Amino acid sequence: MITMIARMRVSEGNAADYEALMTHVTAMTLENEPGVAYYAWSKSADDPDTYLVVEVYRDGAAHAMHMASPWVVESLPKSKALVDGGFDIQQYVSEGSEPVVLRHKG
């Protein structure tokens, strides 16, 4: 399994747009990508402008399929426009899994 944890700070006034975008991406991902074991976003209880996205892929091929999906390709420029300072993405791999190259870090 490959786990990605992305933290970002959403610009003031953009929370509703960011949440709508991520709700759409989450639904499309879970409905159409069997290689995704878990995909969800959440909002910080301590800092309402900070969000976290947790993604768990069965393997590198599932991650590549996700990154190439129309909903992700379309959402990346939109989400980048809604956040301050880019994305802080951390990658974790289970034993036997190989890490993937992150093309959209930051």
Buried (B, 14 or more C-beta within 10 A) or exposed (E): BBBBBBBBBBBEEBBEBBBEBBEBBBEBBEEEBEBBBEBEBEBEEEEEBBBBBEBBBBBBEBBBBBBEBEBBEBBBEEBEEBBEEEBEBEBEBEEEBEEBEBEEEE
